[in-house]
């Protein structure tokens, strides 16, 4: 999970430890269901089952990956419409191409953010570049959907291209955490993202046993999603793929566990391969899903092992025009299995 990293955290501005006020208590912790999106890339639906009032102004959050693609495996999404909100795609690892019908587009890679305001509506496509399809490689990111105020839902579409080097970088007094402010203001430091809706977006990485007391506006909701690792939010245990919804208070308290998941020599977590597919629940239907299972090549559920294609009825289920079931006469001397 490199995103934007710094060799020497001690040279960064420190975020002040709140002297007054209280830490926000944890109200709920939910685990994101896993599934597949677009042409078949793995996602975790972070907001599944959470009350919309606790999410406002956010609508949806996907963690895309972390997955190690083999050559030929990288996937994207086909053309699809958006209207009335913003999509914020933050890429930690890998490369993604974006194009929309309003003329926006570009390429984002480690630490970059693609901020698309759909407004009155546009078509949108996201895909890996041909070079990544040929070579394979690591892919990991998030996509957040931000609701637009009612008066701006019919605004003209626009596109922001935020490079990883533009984010505000901060650390704690003991340099135990790297804080990346992508949008909004935290502790007097503002990120580069320009927002229609008042909000803040922060990506923080904590060293084992490190603690972060993050100032947070009292009039904002507060959500913490764990991309990787384990620790606590205001004393409540959380791990990869879990979302904590917080109550009222002046700051958010995060702490990393002393023992984290194993890392490769390059410092990255060992992700599962894209070919290790498993079905999972989703916050919305998967394309090509079939309630009885799926034939190889049909996304959404595991393949059946009995050779049956669910898109065709079994012979015993076939009926004539009058509704009578059609059966096959067995030859004499052949017993039923």
N, C-alpha and C positions, 0 to 999 in steps of 0.2 A: 504494500500500500504506500507507494512513494508520494504520489500527488506532488506537492511542493515541500521540499525538505531543506533544512539548514544545517550545515556542518557544526557551527558553533552557536548554540542557542543563547549564550550569554551576551551576544552583541545585540539582541533584539530588545525592543521596548518592553518593560514589565507591565503587566496588568495589575492594578492595585487590588489588594485584598480588602473586601468590604469591612469597614470598622463597625458599622451599625446595621441594624435590620436582621432579618432571619433568612435561613436557607429555605428554599421552596420544598415542601414535602411531596413525596410521591403519592399520587392518587391511585394510579393503576399501572401495571406492567403487562404488556401483551406480546405474544410471539408472532412474528410475521409468517404467514403461510407461504410456501414455495410453489412455483409453477413455471410456465414458459410464456413468453410474449413474442409478438411479431412473428418472424419466420422461425422462431424456436430458440431464443436465447433465455437462459434461466434468470428468474427474478424472485425477489421476496417482496410481498405486498405489505409495507410497513404499517399502513393505517387501517388494515382490515379489522373490523369489529370495534373501532374506536368511535365514540360519539362525535358527530360533526361539530358540536359546540366547543369541544375541547381542541379541535383542529383548526378552527377559524383563524386566519383566512386561507388555510391550506385545504386542498381537496384530496390529494393523492400523493404517495411517495413509493417509488420502486427502488430497491437496491438491485442493480443489474450485475450479475456475477456475484462473487469473484469466480472466474472460470478460466481454465487454461485450454485454449482451442488448439486442436491439431490442424495441420494444413487442410484447407477446404471446408472447415467447420464454422468459421465466423458467420454470424447471422445479424440481420437488421430488421427493419420494419418496412412494409410496403407503403405507398402513398395513403394517407389518411387525413381526415379533417380535424381541425380544432377551432373553437370559437368561445369567446367570453372569459378566457383565463390565460395564464402564462405558463409555459413549460420551462423549467430550469434544469438543464442537463449538466451535471458536474462529473467529469471524468477523472478517476484516480489513476487507472492504468489502461493502456491501449490507445487506440485511435478510432474516431467516429467521424463520418461525414454527414453533414446536414444540408438540406435544401428545402426551400418552401416556395409556394406559388407567388409570394410577394417579392421575390428576387433576393431574399436573404439566403445565406448559406456559408459554408466554410468547413474547416477541419479543426477538431479539437483533440487534444492529447493530454498527457499527464498534468493534472492540476487546472486545466482550462474549463471554462463554463460557457455554455451556449444558452442565452436567455432570449426566448422567443415570446413576444406578446402577440397572441392570436387576435385579440380584439374582435373586430367585426367578422373575422373568419378567414382561414386560408387552408391550403393543403400542405402536407408536411411529410418528409421522408428522412429516415435515418438509416445509415448502413456503414459497414466497415469498408475501408478502401480495398481495392483489388490486391494491393501488396500484402495486406494483412490476411486476406482470404487465402492467398497462395502460401504464405509462411506459417500462419497460425500464430498464437501468442496469448499473452495474458490480457484479460478484459475485465474491468471493474469500474463501476460508476453508480450514480444515483440520478433519478429524475423526479423533480418535485413539481407539483401543479399548484399554482397560486391563483386564487380567485381574484377577479378584478372588481373594483367598486361598481355599483349599478350604473353610475353616470359615465363610466368609461368602458363598458362592455362592448360598445359599438365604435370604439376608437380605431384609428388606422393601425394595421399590424406594423410591428417593428421588430428589430433584431439587434441584440447586443452580443458582441464577441469579447468575452472577458478572458484574458490570458492569465495563466497561473502566476506569473511574475508580478501581476498588478494587485493581487490580494494583499490586505494588511496582515503582517506577520507579528505576533506577540508571543510572549512567554510569561511564565509565573515567576515570582521572586526567586525561587530556587532553580529556575530553568528546567523544571521537570516536565513541561508540556509545551507543545507547539500549537499555537492557536492561529487559525487562518480565518480572517473575517472576509467573507465573500460579498455580503450585502448587509445594509443596515449599519448601526453603530453599537459598539460594545465597549464599555469602559472608556469612552471618549475617543475611540478609534473606529473609523468608518471604512467599509469595504467599497469596491468599485461599482458594484451592481446598482443600477438606477431602478427604483421600484415604484409602481403606481400605488401599491398597497403598503402601508407602514409594516415593516417586518425586519427580521435579522436572520442571517444564515451563517453558521460558523461550523468549521471542521476542525476538531481538536484531537491531537494525538498525545496520549499520556504515557510516560515511561512506567514500568512496573513500580508499584507502591506510590507513585506520584499522586498529588491532589491538586484539583483546580476549583477555585471559587470564582465563578463567572458572574459578574453583575448582569442583571436582566431587568428590563423595564417592567414595572409593576403592572402596567396596563396591557401587557402582552401575555398571551398564552405562552407556555414553555413546554417544549417537547425534546426529549433526548433519545436518539436512535443509535444503537451500537452496531457499527459497521464490522468490527472485528475485535475479538478479545473478550475480557471479562473484568468486572469491577463492581462499583456501587454508585448509585445516584441517591444522595442524601441518606446513605446507610442501607439502601435496598439493593440487593444483588441483581445484576443484569449481565447479559452475555450477548454474543453475536446474534443479530436478528431480532432483538427485543427493543420495544419502544416503551419509554416511561413518560407518562403524562403527569405533569407537576401542578401543584396548587399554588396559592398566593405566597409571595415572598419577594425579597429584594435580590437574591442571587441563587445560582444553581451550583450545587456542590457535587463534583465528580471525583472518583478515586479509582485508580487502576489496581487490579489484584497483583500480588507478588509473582504469581505463576501465570504465564500466558501460553497460548498455543505455540507449538514448535514452529521454528522458522527455517527456511532454506539458507544456504550460505550467502545468498544474495540479500537476505533480510526480508524475504517475502513469505507470507503464509503459504502453505501447501494447498492450493485450491483443487477441487475435484475437476476432472476432465469433462468437457461438454458431452462426451459420449456416455457418461455415467448418468443417464437420465432417470429421474424418478418422478412419478406423478405427485401433485400436491394441490391443496386447495387454493383457490384464487378469489380475489375480491370482485372479479368480473369474469365472464366466460372466456375460455381459451378458444381460439379459432380452430375449427375442424374437430371440436370435441364431440365424442359420441358416447351416449350413456351406457352402452354395453361393452365398452372397450374400444380399442382401435387397431386397425390393421397396420402392419409396418408401413411407414410413410405418412400416416395420419397423426398429427400432433395432438398432444393434450393428455393422453392416457397411455399406459403401457400396452405393448402389442400382445395380442392373444397368442397362445401357443398351440391352439388346436387347428390352425389353418383357416379358420372362418374369417371371411371378410364381412364386417358389420354393415357395409353399404349394400350387401346383397342378402336377401332372406335365405334361411336354410331351406333345403328341399322340403322338409316336413312341414314348413310354415307356408308353403305356396298354396294359393287358392285360385279357383276359377272365377269367372265373372259373377257367378251367382253367390259366391262366398263359400262354396264347398271346398274343404281341404283336399288338395291333391296328394295322393300317396303313390308310392312305387310298389308294384306287385313283386313279391319275392319269389324266386324260382323254387319249385318243389324240392324238398330235401335239404333246404338251407334253413338252419334254425336262427332264431333271433339272438343277437348278441346279449 
